[in-house]
């Protein structure tokens, strides 16, 4: 006779688990897990995770979602042990991170997390991450001769362009100048999918330049060789010293070692820009915050000179100093276009009135106001990718994209008028 116990359906296997200090801190994660897995998932604390992974029930796990926030950074050793244990048992790991520092995030990703999703979870992000885990591992192709991952531009130096030079100068530390320069260059490089313009970035912050970091590019020794002997450099040597990002954007990185800013003079920088202008449609120049002898050479060749600032007293004081210095030397200060980064939201009327008073007191026009992109900007920079590749809907990315489209359309109209 069949027992009643045998008639009971077997409990559904647990296919995934969340692992966190307190899953109630990640309500959106709970909702998404229920939507994706129904009742076939569980929740574990950091204390229970290592024990459960050793149990037979863990054999059915497809993945674990390890959720951490800033308070967990003091417990990284235990979290690291959990990730290692999951990988040892062939369990995939999705890392959910909320306001975690770049150093901690980098450490956890290096341990072997299969995917990373920022918190609050973007729409569909967890679903996409799970789908990615379900895809079968690609069969390794036969070994091929090694190919250089980051190569120089593939085109020859013909000098057939007349590029628009757009320097970006941060008027205060942390004003976002390099982020703006990098993302503007990438948006310009993708402004036309069928006939993309040639775009390059020249990182002239010879001591602390971060363009290579923000695009995860190597710093070549050839950069130092070009800077050291610009008098004898030609366009071919200049192009060979550059590295290409995704075959769309050419980058002349800052050198690997810190160099004195006066290692080059106005004539040398002028020649560098002339070579870039002759071979590219747009030349984005990331400037050092310091005003140096060759700043004038860049300003004179620029069509527009972006000056990045924030809504604070230090930026206001530095604007006054810069404008006063340019006027005293008779330099074209009218080329300056002041960019207010981390501008207040449209609904923040108090802050908007502060912006208006700031512009009036400095006698400048804040023609471009960029919204605060939040933690996604830092995460994108740390991953070495432009915002369009990591957070396409980010408000900062959208504004930079609009600016790039406007600049591209203006350049096309000007070229059409000339012909």
Secondary structure, 3 states (H helix, E strand, C coil): CCCHHHHCCCCCCCCEEEEECCHHHCHHHHHHHHHHHCCCEEEEEHHHHHHHHCCHHHHHCCEEEEEEEHHHHHHHHHHHHHHHHHHHCCCEEEEEEECCCHHHHHHHHHCCCCEEEECCCCCCHHHHHHHHHHCCCCCCCCCCCCCCCCCCCCCCCCCCCCCEEEEEEECCCCCCHHHHHHHHHHHHHCCCCCCCCCEEEEECCCCCCCHHHHCCCCCCHHHHHHHHCCCCCCHHHHHHCCEEECCCEEEECCCCCCCCHHHCCHHHHHHHHHHHHHHCCEEEEECCCCCCCCHHHHHHHCCEEEEEECCCHHHHHHHHHHHHHHHHCCCCHHHEEEEEEEECCCCCHHHHHHHHHHHHHHCCCCCEEEECCCHHHHHHHHCCCCHHHHCCCCHHHHHHHHHHHHHHHHHHHHHHHHC
